[in-house]
Amino acid sequence: MERPSWAPVEIDLTRPSAARVYDYYLGGSHNLDVDRRMAREAIEMWPDLPMIMQSNRAFLRRAVRFILEQGVTQFLDIGSGIPTVGNVHEVAQQHTPRARVVYVDSDPVAVAHSRAILANRGGTAVIHADLREAHALMQDPVVQAILDLDQPIAVLMVAVLHFVPDTNDPALRVAEVRDRLTSGSYLAVSHASAQGRPEFADSHRQLYRRTPTPMSMRSRDQIEQFFDGFELVDPGLVWLPLWRPTDPEQAGERPERTTGFAGVGRKR
């Protein structure tokens, strides 16, 4: 297989990557044939998947804009994947050029791609770290150099916590991040759930077992626990398209088809 110019030499081109599959769903160009095959197989089983991923990305953009409007210009994007197609630093720096963003991912594929994309991009950085080691993540020298943790920051955990299994106690990992944040900081979360379309959940989980990051879907009540210590802003924890849509028609007639819940909380 010929290696694309954007694909760093250290990544395995023969195995699908969740980050590159997601990029494909979003209409990005940082994906390979092995990723596209997996994505097309998934879409055959669940035709709504591109809509779901695009809805998730749209929530991310709306959440970033909302947080910027509250005066917070620092972002820690944990589980960022490949920062392409409507990424955080583009949205934030269009609002204010002084916005700073640190992208974090445990997948070396996503990190390698991210570093290539963000080379020489001011106000941004990428680190290879794992939410399951949250304390070390928050102590990373790059995080501390780019972000002022003594001032409010926004932590984005968008479509990442469903890749943290219960055995790693994701609520505790979120709490470890929360405890390092000052009052007035924000947490944005989106998370897959089987509640919207339970008939598709098992097949989708099976598919992601092919990647290094298998998926755990959770209920709305379980997801809400991640906001312990935060005050959920209106409209609370809702289906993805129902979180502050810019156009009411974006929600559609059956918002539960997105099978994901989203919310933003402010640290007390």
N, C-alpha and C positions, 0 to 999 in steps of 0.2 A: 504494500500500500504506500503510495506517495504521500509524504508528510506535508500538510499545508504549511504555508509560511507562518501562520499564527499559532501553530501547534508546537509547543516546546518539546525538546528532544526527550525529556524524562517521562513523558506520558505514554501509556499503553494505548495504541490506536485500535487494538483488537477487541476491547471490552467496552460496552456502553457505559456512559457516565450520566448520572442523574442530572448533573449540572448542564451537560450539553443537550440532553433530551429536553430539559426545560427550555433551553435556548431555542431549540427547534420549534417547540410549541408556540413560542413568542414571535416566531418569524425571524429569528436571528440567523447569523451566518457562521457562528462558532460551534458547528456540530459536524459529525462525520457520518458516513454511510451506516456504520454499526449503530449509531444513535438513532438515525432516522428509521432504520428497520424496527428497532424496539418501539419507537414512538408510533409508527404506523400500525404495528400489531396491537398496541394499546388502544389506539383510536378505533380499530375494528371492533374491539370488545366494548369500548366506551366512547361513542362518538362525541360526547360533550367535552372531552379532555382539553382540546385547545381553548374552548371557551372558558373552562375552569381556570386554566393557567393564566389566560389573559385577564380574567377577572381578578385573580390574585395580584397580578402585576399592577393593575389599575388601582387596587386598594393601596398598594405600597406607595404609589405616586400621590394619592390623595392624602395618605397619612403624613408623608414627608411635607407636603404643602401646608397641612394643618399645623404641624409642629413648628414649622418655620414662622407661621403667622402668630404663634405664641411667643416668638422671640428666641427660640432655641435654634442654634446654627451648627451644632456639633452632632455627628451621627456615628454610631457604632453598629454596623450592619453585620450581625452574626448569622452565619449560614448564607452568605451572600450569593453563592454560586458564581456564575460568570457575569460581571457587571456590564451587560450590554442590553440594548433595547429598553430605553426608559429607565436607566439606572439612577441610583440615589444621588451621585455627585452631579449629574447633569441637571436633575430637577432642582437640587439645593443650590448649586452655583448659578443657575439662571435667576433664582430669587435673590441671592446675595453672593457675590464673588468670594467673600471671606468664609463661606461655609467650608467645614472640614469633615472628611469622611474617612473612616477606617473600615475596610472590608475584612471580614474574617471567615475562613472556611477550613474545615478539616479535610476536605478532599484535595489532594495534591494536584489533581487535574484542574479543578476550578482555580486554585491559587496560581498555578503556572500560567493559565490563560489570562487571569486577572492582571498579573504583573506585566505581561506583554501588552495588554490593552492600555494599562494606566501608566506606562513608562513616561516619565517627564510630565505627568499631570500634577499640577500644584494642588496642595490642600488635600491630597488623598494618599492612602497607603493600603497595602494588603499584607495580612499576616496569616501564617499557617497555624491555626490553633483550633481547639475543640471545646465546644460548649460543655462537654462532660468534664472538663478541667477548668471550670469557670474562674476559680480563684487565680490560677496561673494566667489565664487569658487577660484578666483585668490588670495584672501586674506586668504585662508585656511592655518592654521599653518603647516599642513603636506606638502602642496605644497611648502611653503616658506622654510621649513626645508630641503627638499630633493633637490629642484631646486634653483639655483642662478638666480633670475629673472633680475639681473643686467648684466647678460651675455646672449648671444643668446640661445634660446631654440627652439625646434620644437614642435608645437602644432598639434596634429593629430585629425581631425574631420572626421573620416572614417566611412561612413554609419551611421551617427548620425543626421545630420541636417534635413534629411527627416522625422525624428521623432519629429521635433520642428514645430508646426503649425504656420501659418502666424499670428495668433492672438498673438503669443509671439514674433513677430518681430525677426526672426532668424538673419537677417543681423545686427541688433543692438547688439544682443548678441555676434556675432563674433567680431564686432567692439570694444566691451568692453574688450574682451580678447586681441585683437590686440593692444589696447592702453596701455596695461600693459607690452608689449614686447619691448625689446630693438632692435635697428636696427641690421639687420643681422639674425634675427630670421626667422623661416619658418612656414608656414601653409600648411598642406596637407589635401585635402578634396576629398571625393568621395560621390556621391549623386545619388539616384535613379531618373530616369526620364521616363516619358511615351513616349518620342519621339522615342525610338528604337522599342518598340513593344506595341503600344497603345491598341491593341486588348486584352491585358492581364492586363492592368493597373487597371481597376476598380475591377475586381475579387480579385486581390492581395490586394488592399486597404481594401476591405471588410473583407478579411481573418485576417488582422492585427488588425482589430477592436475588435477581441476576446482577444487581449493582452492589457496590461496596456499602450502600446505605439503604437497607430495608426500611419499610414504613410501618408505623404504628398509628392507626386512626383512633381518635378519642371522642367522647361525648362532649356536649356543650358544657355540662357541669364540670367535667374534668379539665377542660380548657380554661374555664373561668378561674380555677384555682391558681393558675399562673400569675394572676393579677393581685395576689395577696400582697398588701402593702401599697397598692396603687388604687387610686380612685378612677374608675372607668368614666371616660367622658361620653357624653351623648353621641350616638344612641345605644351605648353599651356594647355587649358582645352579640353580634348579629351575623347573618349570612353575608358573605363577602360583598355582594353588590349593594347591600342595604346600609353599609357604613358610609354615611355622608356622600351619597352620589351627587355628582355635579348636575346630572340630569335625571329626574325621577324615572324616566323610561329606561335608564341603565339597569334598574333592578329587575326588569322583566316580569313576566307573570308568575314564574316559579323560581324564586331566588334560591331555593333549597337545591336546585340542580347543580349549583356550584360546589356543593358538598363540603364547604369550608366555612368556618367561623372566623370573624375578624373583630379586633377591638384595639383601642388605644387607652392607656391608663397614665395618670399623672401621679408621681410619687408624692406622698403626703409630707 
